[in-house]
């Protein structure tokens, strides 16, 4: 039976697609290195419906809600937003919306509304039918075999997330399945899964060669640019103890999506653009002076937080 290509379904497949498309998104966001705030507002506000809602808010209500958000970002209540405070807030925002999305998905996947998502229901939602592969029988077709491997990995992650060994995943377990990086009891599973995929010699570490995968250097030519970039990431971002290999904890920083770097970059971008007196922190007055810039940034999830009481309500 030929399975053919599937929609963006498996968690790992989604991650690969996200990484592959990151360069395209960066080019759209910063064409020729210039920041496009209209891209932020139109493409990242959260959809056309939320763009319309943003426009409907009166200037007074925008101002009121924005001041409430600024107050919450200011953790030490000193009247200024530092890089650390902005970065922490942006990371919290990322996590909040990831959890909200998972909760919405849970309702869609729970076909019989019994409060749990079974493996059967997961397959029905993703593929319109239940798929059952033989774990010990590889397929001849390379594309089908790749899909089989991804599907089996999803099944293993599903089983690991199912802590109570019930017939399906409750909401907390479903979140662990969709976002294992956010749940402590999934950490070891994520590490072991990565080792199984990349640790070819079984020594419990990932070397530079294993990190680069199937790439084989041509001694007659220079390494391509992408290899140089990957080598730099291995040496300077992941191999913290500089021993030439990634141990399980170092491996985790590679395989688990980490929004910290993105949040820090956005925090620095905001300070660079809005810090009028060059003290490397933002006052409420500086933010209100540059309100449009702040509302087209990840600090307010591109204005989305002005429509979410979780962020602008007095109690968070």
LOTISE-964209 format. One record per residue: residue number from 0; x negated, y, z of N, C-alpha, C, O in turn. Coordinates in steps of 0.1 Angstrom, whole numbers. Each point is the difference from the previous one (the first is absolute). Example, Ala and Ser with C-alpha at 12.3 -4.5 7.8 and 13.67 -1.06 7.14 Angstrom:
BEGIN
(gunu 0 (-132 -57 78) (9 12 0) (-9 12 0) (-10 0 7))
(gunu 1 (14 11 -14) (-9 11 0) (8 11 8) (-5 11 1))
//
This chain:
BEGIN
(gunu 0 (-9 -12 0) (9 12 0) (-9 12 0) (-8 2 9))
(gunu 1 (10 7 -18) (-8 13 -1) (7 10 8) (12 4 -2))
(gunu 2 (-20 2 12) (6 9 9) (0 14 -6) (9 8 2))
(gunu 3 (-20 -5 -9) (-1 14 -6) (-3 10 11) (0 -3 11))
(gunu 4 (-3 15 -16) (-3 11 10) (12 3 8) (12 -1 -4))
(gunu 5 (-14 5 17) (10 4 9) (0 14 3) (-10 7 -2))
(gunu 6 (21 -1 8) (1 13 4) (-10 2 12) (-4 -10 6))
(gunu 7 (1 23 -3) (-9 2 12) (7 -5 12) (9 6 5))
(gunu 8 (-14 -18 0) (7 -7 10) (-8 -3 12) (2 4 11))
(gunu 9 (-13 -12 -14) (-8 -5 11) (-8 12 7) (-5 9 -7))
(gunu 10 (4 -10 20) (-8 10 7) (-13 2 -5) (-5 11 -3))
(gunu 11 (-3 -22 0) (-13 1 -5) (0 6 -14) (-9 7 -4))
(gunu 12 (18 -11 -4) (1 5 -14) (3 15 1) (-6 7 -8))
(gunu 13 (14 -3 17) (3 15 1) (-13 7 4) (-2 11 -6))
(gunu 14 (-5 -17 15) (-12 7 4) (-10 2 -11) (-6 10 -2))
(gunu 15 (4 -21 -6) (-9 0 -12) (5 11 -10) (-8 8 -5))
(gunu 16 (21 -7 3) (6 10 -9) (-3 14 5) (-3 9 -8))
(gunu 17 (5 -8 21) (-2 14 6) (-15 4 -2) (-2 12 -3))
(gunu 18 (-7 -21 6) (-14 3 -2) (-3 4 -14) (-8 9 -3))
(gunu 19 (13 -17 -7) (-3 2 -14) (6 13 -5) (-6 7 -9))
(gunu 20 (17 -2 15) (6 12 -5) (-4 12 7) (3 11 -3))
(gunu 21 (-12 -12 14) (-4 11 8) (-7 10 -9) (2 12 2))
(gunu 22 (-10 -16 -11) (-8 10 -9) (10 8 -8) (-2 12 -2))
(gunu 23 (12 -18 -3) (10 7 -8) (7 10 8) (2 12 -4))
(gunu 24 (2 -15 16) (7 9 9) (-9 12 4) (5 11 0))
(gunu 25 (-17 -14 2) (-10 10 4) (-1 10 -12) (-1 12 2))
(gunu 26 (0 -17 -14) (-1 9 -12) (12 9 -1) (-1 12 -4))
(gunu 27 (13 -18 6) (12 8 -1) (1 11 11) (5 11 -2))
(gunu 28 (-10 -15 14) (1 9 12) (-11 11 -1) (3 11 3))
(gunu 29 (-14 -15 -8) (-11 10 -1) (-6 0 -15) (-12 -4 -1))
(gunu 30 (19 8 -9) (-5 1 -13) (-12 10 -1) (2 11 4))
(gunu 31 (-13 -16 -10) (-12 8 -1) (-4 6 14) (-6 11 1))
(gunu 32 (10 -19 9) (-4 5 14) (8 10 6) (-3 5 11))
(gunu 33 (14 0 -18) (8 10 5) (13 -6 7) (6 -9 -6))
(gunu 34 (-3 14 18) (11 -6 7) (13 5 -6) (2 12 -1))
(gunu 35 (7 -21 -2) (14 3 -5) (10 -1 11) (4 -11 3))
(gunu 36 (0 22 2) (11 0 11) (13 -4 -6) (9 -6 7))
(gunu 37 (-6 9 -20) (12 -4 -6) (1 -15 -1) (11 -6 0))
(gunu 38 (-22 -1 -2) (0 -15 0) (4 -5 14) (8 -9 1))
(gunu 39 (-13 16 9) (4 -4 14) (15 1 2) (7 -9 4))
(gunu 40 (-2 21 -8) (14 3 3) (9 -9 -9) (10 -5 6))
(gunu 41 (-13 4 -18) (9 -8 -9) (-1 -15 1) (10 -7 1))
(gunu 42 (-22 2 0) (-2 -14 -1) (-1 -7 14) (3 -11 1))
(gunu 43 (-6 19 9) (-3 -6 13) (9 5 12) (-2 -3 11))
(gunu 44 (11 12 -15) (9 5 11) (9 -11 5) (5 1 11))
(gunu 45 (-4 -12 -18) (8 -11 4) (11 -4 -9) (9 -8 3))
(gunu 46 (-9 14 -15) (10 -3 -10) (9 12 -3) (-1 10 8))
(gunu 47 (8 -10 -19) (7 12 -4) (10 4 10) (3 12 2))
(gunu 48 (4 -22 5) (10 4 10) (-6 8 11) (7 10 4))
(gunu 49 (-19 -13 0) (-6 7 11) (-5 14 -4) (-1 9 7))
(gunu 50 (-4 -9 -20) (-3 13 -6) (12 10 1) (-1 11 3))
(gunu 51 (12 -16 -8) (12 8 0) (4 4 15) (4 12 2))
(gunu 52 (-5 -21 7) (3 3 14) (-9 11 5) (4 9 8))
(gunu 53 (-17 -10 -11) (-10 10 4) (4 14 -5) (0 10 7))
(gunu 54 (4 -9 -20) (4 13 -6) (13 5 8) (1 13 1))
(gunu 55 (7 -21 3) (13 4 7) (-2 6 13) (8 8 5))
(gunu 56 (-19 -11 2) (-3 6 13) (-2 15 -1) (-7 4 -9))
(gunu 57 (13 3 18) (-2 15 1) (-14 3 4) (-6 -9 7))
(gunu 58 (0 20 -11) (-13 3 5) (-1 0 15) (-11 -4 6))
(gunu 59 (21 9 1) (0 0 14) (-1 -14 6) (-7 -3 10))
(gunu 60 (15 -7 -16) (0 -13 5) (-14 -7 -3) (-5 -8 8))
(gunu 61 (0 11 -20) (-14 -6 -3) (-10 5 10) (-8 -7 5))
(gunu 62 (9 20 -2) (-9 6 10) (1 -6 14) (-10 -3 6))
(gunu 63 (22 1 -2) (3 -6 13) (-5 -14 1) (-7 -3 10))
(gunu 64 (10 -5 -20) (-5 -14 1) (-15 -1 -2) (-6 -9 7))
(gunu 65 (0 17 -15) (-14 0 -2) (-7 3 14) (-10 -6 3))
(gunu 66 (15 16 4) (-6 4 12) (1 -11 11) (-9 -2 8))
(gunu 67 (20 -6 -9) (1 -11 9) (-10 -11 -3) (-5 -6 9))
(gunu 68 (3 4 -22) (-10 -10 -4) (-14 4 4) (-8 -8 5))
(gunu 69 (4 21 -7) (-13 5 4) (-2 -2 15) (-11 -4 4))
(gunu 70 (21 6 4) (-1 -2 15) (-3 -14 3) (-7 -3 9))
(gunu 71 (13 -6 -16) (-2 -15 3) (-14 -4 -5) (-6 -9 7))
(gunu 72 (1 15 -17) (-14 -4 -5) (-10 5 10) (-10 -7 2))
(gunu 73 (13 18 5) (-10 6 9) (0 -8 13) (7 4 10))
(gunu 74 (-14 -15 -9) (0 -9 11) (-4 7 13) (5 -4 11))
(gunu 75 (-15 12 -11) (-5 7 12) (7 13 3) (-4 7 10))
(gunu 76 (14 -3 -18) (8 12 2) (-9 12 2) (4 9 8))
(gunu 77 (-15 -8 -16) (-8 12 2) (3 11 -11) (-7 10 -1))
(gunu 78 (17 -13 -7) (4 9 -10) (-7 -1 -14) (2 8 -9))
(gunu 79 (-11 -18 8) (-7 -3 -12) (0 -14 -4) (1 -9 8))
(gunu 80 (-1 7 -21) (-1 -14 -6) (-14 -3 -5) (-5 7 -9))
(gunu 81 (-1 -17 15) (-14 -4 -4) (1 -11 -11) (11 -5 -3))
(gunu 82 (-23 2 -2) (0 -10 -10) (5 -14 6) (7 -7 -7))
(gunu 83 (-12 5 19) (4 -13 7) (15 -1 2) (6 -10 -2))
(gunu 84 (1 21 6) (14 1 3) (8 -2 -13) (9 -8 -1))
(gunu 85 (-14 15 -10) (7 -2 -13) (-1 -14 -5) (9 -6 -5))
(gunu 86 (-21 0 6) (-3 -13 -5) (9 -10 8) (6 -9 -6))
(gunu 87 (-6 10 19) (8 -9 8) (15 1 -4) (7 -10 0))
(gunu 88 (-2 22 -2) (14 2 -4) (3 -6 -13) (10 -7 -2))
(gunu 89 (-19 9 -8) (2 -6 -13) (0 -15 0) (9 -7 -6))
(gunu 90 (-18 1 14) (0 -15 1) (13 -5 7) (5 -10 -4))
(gunu 91 (0 17 14) (12 -3 7) (12 0 -10) (9 -8 0))
(gunu 92 (-9 18 -9) (10 2 -10) (0 -12 -10) (10 -6 -3))
(gunu 93 (-22 2 -1) (-2 -11 -9) (7 -13 6) (8 -7 -6))
(gunu 94 (-12 5 19) (5 -12 7) (15 0 1) (7 -10 -2))
(gunu 95 (-1 22 6) (14 2 2) (8 -4 -13) (9 -7 1))
(gunu 96 (-13 12 -12) (7 -2 -12) (-2 -14 -5) (9 -6 -7))
(gunu 97 (-21 0 10) (-2 -15 -4) (10 -8 8) (6 -10 -5))
(gunu 98 (-4 13 18) (9 -8 8) (14 3 -4) (8 -10 0))
(gunu 99 (-4 22 -4) (13 3 -4) (4 -8 -13) (11 -5 -2))
(gunu 100 (-21 4 -7) (2 -7 -13) (2 -15 3) (8 -6 -6))
(gunu 101 (-16 1 15) (1 -14 4) (14 -3 6) (6 -11 -3))
(gunu 102 (-1 20 11) (13 -2 6) (11 0 -11) (10 -8 1))
(gunu 103 (-12 17 -11) (10 0 -11) (-1 -13 -8) (11 -5 -4))
(gunu 104 (-23 0 1) (-2 -12 -7) (7 -12 7) (5 -9 -6))
(gunu 105 (-7 9 20) (6 -11 8) (15 -2 -3) (4 -11 -1))
(gunu 106 (3 22 1) (14 0 -3) (3 -6 -14) (9 -8 -1))
(gunu 107 (-17 12 -9) (2 -5 -13) (-3 -15 -1) (6 -8 -8))
(gunu 108 (-17 3 15) (-4 -14 -1) (9 -9 8) (2 -12 -3))
(gunu 109 (4 17 14) (9 -8 9) (13 -2 -7) (10 7 3))
(gunu 110 (-9 -16 -13) (12 -2 -8) (12 -3 8) (11 4 -4))
(gunu 111 (-12 -13 14) (12 -4 7) (2 8 13) (9 -3 8))
(gunu 112 (-17 14 -6) (2 10 11) (0 -7 14) (8 3 8))
(gunu 113 (-16 -13 -7) (-1 -7 13) (-11 5 9) (-3 -6 11))
(gunu 114 (-4 17 -15) (-10 6 8) (-14 -6 -2) (-9 3 8))
(gunu 115 (8 -12 -18) (-14 -5 -3) (-1 -2 -15) (10 -2 -7))
(gunu 116 (-22 2 2) (-3 -3 -14) (-7 -13 -1) (-11 -2 5))
(gunu 117 (17 -8 -12) (-6 -13 -2) (-9 0 -12) (1 10 -8))
(gunu 118 (-9 -20 7) (-9 -1 -12) (9 -1 -13) (-4 5 -10))
(gunu 119 (15 -12 12) (10 -1 -12) (5 14 -4) (0 3 -12))
(gunu 120 (4 5 22) (5 13 -3) (-11 9 -6) (2 8 -9))
(gunu 121 (-14 -9 14) (-12 7 -6) (-1 -3 -15) (-2 9 -8))
(gunu 122 (2 -22 5) (-2 -4 -14) (11 5 -9) (-2 5 -11))
(gunu 123 (15 -6 16) (11 5 -7) (-1 15 -3) (3 4 -12))
(gunu 124 (-7 4 22) (-1 14 -2) (-12 3 -10) (2 9 -8))
(gunu 125 (-12 -16 9) (-12 3 -8) (1 -5 -15) (-4 6 -9))
(gunu 126 (9 -19 8) (-1 -7 -13) (14 -5 -5) (0 -6 -11))
(gunu 127 (10 9 18) (14 -4 -4) (2 -15 1) (10 -6 -4))
(gunu 128 (-20 -1 10) (1 -15 2) (-11 -4 10) (-9 7 2))
(gunu 129 (11 -19 3) (-10 -5 9) (-12 -7 -8) (3 -8 -8))
(gunu 130 (-15 12 11) (-12 -6 -6) (-7 -8 10) (-3 4 11))
(gunu 131 (0 -16 -15) (-7 -10 9) (-12 -6 -8) (2 -9 -9))
(gunu 132 (-14 13 13) (-12 -6 -7) (-6 -11 9) (1 0 12))
(gunu 133 (-7 -9 -19) (-7 -11 7) (-14 6 4) (-7 5 -9))
(gunu 134 (4 -5 22) (-12 6 5) (-12 -7 -6) (-11 7 0))
(gunu 135 (12 -19 -3) (-12 -8 -4) (-1 -2 -15) (-9 -8 -4))
(gunu 136 (18 14 -4) (-1 -3 -14) (-2 13 -8) (10 8 -1))
(gunu 137 (-22 -6 -4) (-3 12 -8) (7 -1 -13) (2 -10 -6))
(gunu 138 (2 22 0) (6 1 -13) (-10 2 -11) (-10 7 3))
(gunu 139 (12 -12 -15) (-9 2 -11) (-1 14 -5) (-11 5 -3))
(gunu 140 (22 1 2) (1 14 -5) (-6 10 11) (4 0 11))
(gunu 141 (-14 8 -16) (-7 9 10) (9 10 6) (-1 2 12))
(gunu 142 (10 3 -19) (10 10 5) (9 -6 10) (3 6 11))
(gunu 143 (2 -18 -14) (9 -7 9) (-7 -4 13) (6 1 11))
(gunu 144 (-19 -5 -13) (-7 -4 12) (-3 12 9) (0 -2 12))
(gunu 145 (-3 13 -18) (-2 12 8) (12 4 8) (0 3 12))
(gunu 146 (12 -4 -19) (12 3 7) (3 -10 11) (5 3 11))
(gunu 147 (-8 -16 -13) (2 -11 10) (-8 4 12) (4 -2 12))
(gunu 148 (-17 6 -14) (-9 3 11) (6 12 8) (0 -1 13))
(gunu 149 (5 11 -19) (5 12 6) (13 -4 8) (2 5 11))
(gunu 150 (6 -13 -17) (13 -4 6) (-3 -9 13) (7 2 10))
(gunu 151 (-17 -11 -11) (-3 -8 12) (-6 9 11) (2 -3 12))
(gunu 152 (-10 13 -16) (-5 9 11) (11 7 7) (-1 2 12))
(gunu 153 (11 3 -20) (11 7 6) (8 -10 9) (4 4 11))
(gunu 154 (-3 -16 -15) (7 -10 9) (-8 -2 13) (6 -1 11))
(gunu 155 (-19 0 -12) (-8 -2 12) (1 13 9) (1 -2 13))
(gunu 156 (0 14 -19) (1 12 8) (14 0 7) (2 5 11))
(gunu 157 (8 -9 -19) (14 -1 5) (0 -9 12) (6 3 11))
(gunu 158 (-12 -15 -12) (0 -10 11) (-7 6 13) (4 -2 11))
(gunu 159 (-15 9 -14) (-8 5 11) (8 11 7) (-1 2 13))
(gunu 160 (8 6 -20) (8 11 6) (11 -5 8) (5 7 9))
(gunu 161 (0 -19 -12) (11 -6 7) (-4 -6 14) (-3 -12 1))
(gunu 162 (2 21 9) (-5 -4 13) (8 -10 7) (-5 -8 7))
(gunu 163 (18 10 -8) (9 -9 8) (4 -13 -7) (8 -8 5))
(gunu 164 (-14 6 -17) (3 -12 -7) (14 -2 -3) (5 -12 -2))
(gunu 165 (3 23 1) (14 -1 -4) (2 -2 -15) (-10 -2 -7))
(gunu 166 (22 1 3) (3 -2 -14) (-4 11 -10) (0 -1 -12))
(gunu 167 (-2 13 18) (-3 12 -8) (-8 10 9) (-3 -2 12))
(gunu 168 (0 13 -18) (-7 11 7) (10 10 5) (9 5 -8))
(gunu 169 (-10 -1 21) (8 11 5) (-7 13 -5) (-10 -1 -7))
(gunu 170 (16 12 11) (-6 13 -5) (-14 2 3) (-8 4 -9))
(gunu 171 (4 -6 22) (-14 2 4) (-9 -10 -8) (-11 5 -4))
(gunu 172 (15 -17 2) (-8 -10 -8) (-1 4 -14) (-10 -2 -7))
(gunu 173 (21 7 1) (0 5 -14) (-10 11 -2) (-6 1 -10))
(gunu 174 (6 8 20) (-10 11 -1) (-14 -5 0) (-9 5 -7))
(gunu 175 (7 -15 16) (-13 -7 1) (-4 -6 -14) (-12 0 -4))
(gunu 176 (22 -6 -2) (-2 -6 -14) (-4 11 -10) (-9 -2 -8))
(gunu 177 (17 12 8) (-2 11 -10) (-12 8 2) (-7 5 -9))
(gunu 178 (4 -2 22) (-11 8 4) (-9 -6 11) (0 4 11))
(gunu 179 (-7 -15 -15) (-8 -7 10) (-11 9 7) (-4 -3 11))
(gunu 180 (0 13 -18) (-10 9 5) (5 8 12) (-8 5 8))
(gunu 181 (21 -5 -6) (6 8 11) (3 -8 12) (5 5 10))
(gunu 182 (-8 -18 -11) (5 -10 11) (-13 -8 5) (-6 -6 -8))
(gunu 183 (4 7 21) (-13 -6 5) (0 -15 -2) (-11 -5 -3))
(gunu 184 (22 -2 4) (-1 -15 0) (-2 -5 -15) (-2 -12 -2))
(gunu 185 (2 21 -7) (-2 -3 -14) (-15 2 -4) (-4 -4 -11))
(gunu 186 (-4 11 19) (-13 4 -3) (-9 -12 -4) (-7 0 -10))
(gunu 187 (7 -11 18) (-8 -11 -2) (4 -7 -13) (-9 -5 -8))
(gunu 188 (21 4 5) (5 -6 -12) (-5 8 -13) (-5 -6 -9))
(gunu 189 (6 19 10) (-5 9 -11) (-15 -3 -2) (-4 -1 -12))
(gunu 190 (-4 0 22) (-14 -2 -1) (-3 -14 -6) (-8 -1 -9))
(gunu 191 (15 -9 14) (-2 -14 -5) (4 -1 -15) (-7 -7 -8))
(gunu 192 (17 14 5) (5 -1 -14) (-10 7 -10) (-3 -5 -10))
(gunu 193 (-3 16 15) (-11 6 -8) (-12 -8 -1) (-6 -1 -11))
(gunu 194 (2 -6 22) (-12 -9 -1) (3 -11 -9) (-9 -4 -8))
(gunu 195 (21 -2 8) (3 -11 -9) (-2 4 -15) (-4 -8 -8))
(gunu 196 (8 21 6) (-1 4 -14) (-14 5 -5) (-4 -3 -11))
(gunu 197 (-4 9 21) (-12 6 -4) (-13 -7 5) (-10 1 -7))
(gunu 198 (11 -8 18) (-12 -7 5) (-2 -13 -7) (4 -11 5))
(gunu 199 (-11 12 -16) (-2 -12 -9) (-9 -11 7) (2 -12 -3))
(gunu 200 (-12 16 11) (-9 -10 5) (4 -4 14) (-7 -8 6))
(gunu 201 (18 13 -1) (5 -5 13) (-8 4 12) (1 -8 10))
(gunu 202 (-9 18 -10) (-8 4 11) (7 9 10) (-6 4 10))
(gunu 203 (18 0 -13) (8 9 9) (-3 15 -2) (5 8 8))
(gunu 204 (-12 -5 -19) (-3 14 -4) (3 2 -15) (1 -10 -7))
(gunu 205 (-1 22 3) (1 3 -14) (-12 8 -4) (-2 12 5))
(gunu 206 (-6 -17 -14) (-12 6 -5) (4 10 -10) (11 1 -5))
(gunu 207 (-21 7 0) (2 10 -10) (4 -7 -13) (9 4 -7))
(gunu 208 (-15 -16 4) (3 -7 -12) (15 -5 1) (7 0 -10))
(gunu 209 (-3 -5 21) (14 -5 2) (9 12 0) (12 -1 -6))
(gunu 210 (-16 12 11) (8 12 -1) (3 5 -14) (11 4 -3))
(gunu 211 (-21 -6 -5) (2 4 -14) (7 -10 -9) (4 3 -11))
(gunu 212 (-2 -15 17) (8 -10 -7) (-7 -6 -12) (-11 -5 2))
(gunu 213 (17 5 -13) (-5 -8 -12) (-10 8 -8) (-5 -5 -10))
(gunu 214 (2 17 14) (-10 9 -7) (-14 -7 0) (-5 -3 10))
(gunu 215 (0 3 -22) (-14 -5 -2) (-8 10 -7) (3 4 -11))
(gunu 216 (-14 0 18) (-8 11 -6) (-8 -4 -12) (-6 -11 -1))
(gunu 217 (6 20 -9) (-7 -2 -12) (-14 7 2) (0 12 0))
(gunu 218 (-11 -20 1) (-13 6 3) (-4 10 -11) (-10 8 2))
(gunu 219 (15 -9 -14) (-4 8 -11) (8 14 0) (-4 9 -8))
(gunu 220 (14 -8 16) (8 12 0) (2 5 15) (-2 -7 9))
(gunu 221 (5 20 -8) (2 6 13) (14 -4 5) (9 -3 -9))
(gunu 222 (-7 2 22) (13 -3 5) (11 10 -4) (-4 12 -1))
(gunu 223 (16 -16 -3) (10 10 -3) (4 9 12) (-4 -4 12))
(gunu 224 (10 15 -14) (3 10 10) (8 -6 11) (-2 2 12))
(gunu 225 (12 -11 -15) (9 -5 10) (-8 -9 10) (4 -1 11))
(gunu 226 (-14 -6 -16) (-8 -9 8) (-8 9 10) (-1 -3 12))
(gunu 227 (-5 14 -17) (-7 9 9) (9 6 11) (-5 1 11))
(gunu 228 (17 2 -15) (10 5 10) (3 -11 11) (0 3 12))
(gunu 229 (2 -15 -17) (3 -11 9) (-11 -3 9) (1 -3 12))
(gunu 230 (-13 3 -17) (-12 -3 8) (-2 11 11) (-3 -3 11))
(gunu 231 (6 16 -15) (-1 11 9) (10 -2 12) (-3 2 11))
(gunu 232 (15 -6 -15) (10 -2 10) (-4 -12 10) (2 2 12))
(gunu 233 (-7 -12 -18) (-5 -12 9) (-10 5 9) (0 -3 12))
(gunu 234 (-10 10 -17) (-12 4 9) (3 11 9) (-5 0 12))
(gunu 235 (13 10 -16) (2 12 9) (13 0 7) (1 8 10))
(gunu 236 (9 -15 -15) (13 1 7) (3 -12 8) (6 1 11))
(gunu 237 (-9 -13 -15) (4 -12 6) (-11 -7 9) (3 -5 11))
(gunu 238 (-15 4 -17) (-11 -7 7) (-5 9 11) (-11 5 -1))
(gunu 239 (18 -4 12) (-4 9 11) (-13 -3 7) (-8 9 3))
(gunu 240 (5 -22 -2) (-13 -4 7) (-11 -2 -10) (-11 -5 4))
(gunu 241 (13 8 -17) (-10 0 -10) (-8 -13 -1) (-12 0 -2))
(gunu 242 (19 -12 4) (-7 -12 -1) (3 -7 -14) (-4 -12 -2))
(gunu 243 (10 19 -7) (1 -5 -13) (12 -9 -2) (1 -7 -11))
(gunu 244 (8 6 21) (12 -9 -2) (11 6 9) (-3 8 10))
(gunu 245 (15 -12 -12) (11 5 7) (5 -11 10) (3 -11 -4))
(gunu 246 (-3 15 17) (5 -10 10) (15 2 0) (5 9 -6))
(gunu 247 (2 -17 14) (15 1 0) (6 13 3) (9 4 -7))
(gunu 248 (-15 4 16) (5 13 3) (-3 10 -11) (9 8 -4))
(gunu 249 (-21 -9 -2) (-3 9 -11) (9 -4 -12) (4 9 -8))
(gunu 250 (-1 -21 6) (8 -5 -11) (14 6 2) (7 3 -10))
(gunu 251 (-2 -2 22) (13 5 2) (2 14 -5) (10 4 -5))
(gunu 252 (-21 4 7) (1 14 -5) (1 1 -15) (4 10 -6))
(gunu 253 (-8 -21 -1) (0 0 -15) (14 -5 -4) (6 6 -9))
(gunu 254 (-1 -17 14) (12 -6 -5) (13 6 5) (10 -2 -7))
(gunu 255 (-10 9 18) (12 5 5) (1 15 -4) (-9 8 2))
(gunu 256 (20 -4 -8) (2 14 -4) (-2 9 11) (6 -2 11))
(gunu 257 (-14 12 -12) (-3 9 11) (3 14 -5) (-7 5 -9))
(gunu 258 (16 2 15) (4 13 -4) (-8 11 7) (2 12 -2))
(gunu 259 (-12 -16 11) (-7 10 8) (-8 9 -10) (0 12 2))
(gunu 260 (-7 -17 -12) (-8 8 -9) (9 10 -7) (-4 11 -2))
(gunu 261 (15 -16 -3) (10 9 -8) (4 11 9) (1 12 -4))
(gunu 262 (3 -15 17) (5 10 9) (-11 10 3) (3 12 1))
(gunu 263 (-15 -16 1) (-11 9 3) (-3 9 -12) (-2 12 2))
(gunu 264 (3 -17 -14) (-2 8 -11) (10 11 -2) (-2 11 -3))
(gunu 265 (15 -15 6) (11 10 -1) (-1 10 11) (2 12 -3))
(gunu 266 (-6 -16 15) (-2 10 11) (-10 10 -4) (1 12 2))
(gunu 267 (-13 -17 -7) (-10 9 -4) (4 9 -11) (-3 12 -1))
(gunu 268 (11 -17 -9) (5 8 -11) (8 11 5) (-1 12 -4))
(gunu 269 (10 -15 14) (9 11 5) (-8 10 8) (3 12 -2))
(gunu 270 (-13 -16 9) (-8 10 8) (-8 9 -10) (-1 12 2))
(gunu 271 (-5 -18 -12) (-7 7 -10) (8 11 -7) (-4 11 -3))
(gunu 272 (17 -15 0) (9 9 -8) (7 10 9) (3 11 -5))
(gunu 273 (-1 -14 18) (9 9 8) (-7 7 11) (6 9 7))
(gunu 274 (-18 -13 -4) (-7 6 12) (-5 14 -4) (-11 2 -6))
(gunu 275 (18 8 10) (-3 14 -5) (-11 6 8) (-7 9 -6))
(gunu 276 (4 -13 18) (-10 7 8) (-13 -9 2) (-9 3 7))
(gunu 277 (9 -15 -15) (-12 -9 0) (-3 -5 14) (-12 -2 2))
(gunu 278 (21 -1 6) (-3 -6 13) (2 -15 0) (-1 -7 10))
(gunu 279 (4 1 -22) (2 -14 -3) (12 -6 8) (-1 -12 3))
(gunu 280 (11 20 -1) (12 -5 6) (11 9 -5) (-2 11 -4))
(gunu 281 (15 -16 5) (11 8 -5) (9 5 11) (4 -8 8))
(gunu 282 (-1 21 -9) (10 5 9) (14 0 -6) (1 -3 -12))
(gunu 283 (9 5 20) (14 0 -5) (1 11 -11) (7 -2 -10))
(gunu 284 (-13 13 13) (1 11 -10) (-6 -3 -13) (5 3 -10))
(gunu 285 (-17 -10 10) (-7 -4 -12) (9 -10 -8) (0 1 -12))
(gunu 286 (6 -10 19) (9 -10 -7) (12 7 -6) (4 -3 -11))
(gunu 287 (2 12 19) (12 7 -6) (-3 9 -11) (8 2 -9))
(gunu 288 (-20 3 9) (-5 9 -11) (-2 -8 -13) (2 5 -11))
(gunu 289 (-5 -18 13) (-2 -9 -11) (10 -11 0) (-3 -12 -2))
(gunu 290 (16 15 5) (10 -10 2) (2 -9 -12) (2 -12 2))
(gunu 291 (-2 17 -14) (2 -8 -12) (-11 -11 -1) (3 -11 -4))
(gunu 292 (-16 15 7) (-10 -10 -1) (2 -11 11) (-2 -12 -3))
(gunu 293 (5 16 15) (2 -10 10) (12 -9 -3) (-1 -12 3))
(gunu 294 (11 17 -10) (12 -8 -3) (-3 -9 -13) (9 -8 -4))
(gunu 295 (-20 10 -2) (-4 -9 -12) (-12 -8 4) (-9 -2 -8))
(gunu 296 (8 -2 20) (-11 -8 5) (5 -12 8) (12 -1 3))
(gunu 297 (-21 -8 0) (3 -12 7) (3 3 15) (5 -9 7))
(gunu 298 (-9 21 -2) (3 3 13) (15 0 3) (5 -2 11))
(gunu 299 (3 6 -21) (15 -1 1) (6 -10 -9) (12 1 -3))
(gunu 300 (-21 -10 -2) (4 -10 -10) (7 7 -11) (11 -4 -5))
(gunu 301 (-17 15 0) (5 8 -11) (14 5 2) (8 0 -9))
(gunu 302 (-6 5 21) (13 6 4) (10 -10 5) (11 5 5))
(gunu 303 (-13 -17 -7) (10 -11 4) (3 1 15) (12 -2 4))
(gunu 304 (-22 6 5) (3 0 14) (10 11 4) (6 -1 11))
(gunu 305 (-4 11 -20) (10 10 4) (14 -5 -1) (9 7 4))
(gunu 306 (-8 -19 -10) (14 -6 -1) (1 -13 9) (9 -7 -1))
(gunu 307 (-19 5 10) (0 -12 8) (-1 5 15) (-10 5 4))
(gunu 308 (21 -7 3) (0 4 14) (-10 -6 8) (-4 6 11))
(gunu 309 (-2 -17 -15) (-10 -7 8) (-12 10 2) (-7 -1 10))
(gunu 310 (5 10 -20) (-12 8 0) (3 15 6) (-8 5 8))
(gunu 311 (20 0 -12) (2 14 5) (9 2 12) (1 10 5))
(gunu 312 (5 -22 0) (8 1 12) (-9 3 12) (-12 -3 -1))
(gunu 313 (18 9 11) (-8 4 12) (-7 -12 6) (-11 2 6))
(gunu 314 (17 -14 -6) (-7 -11 6) (-4 -10 -11) (8 -3 -9))
(gunu 315 (-21 -1 9) (-5 -9 -10) (-3 -14 7) (-5 -9 -7))
//
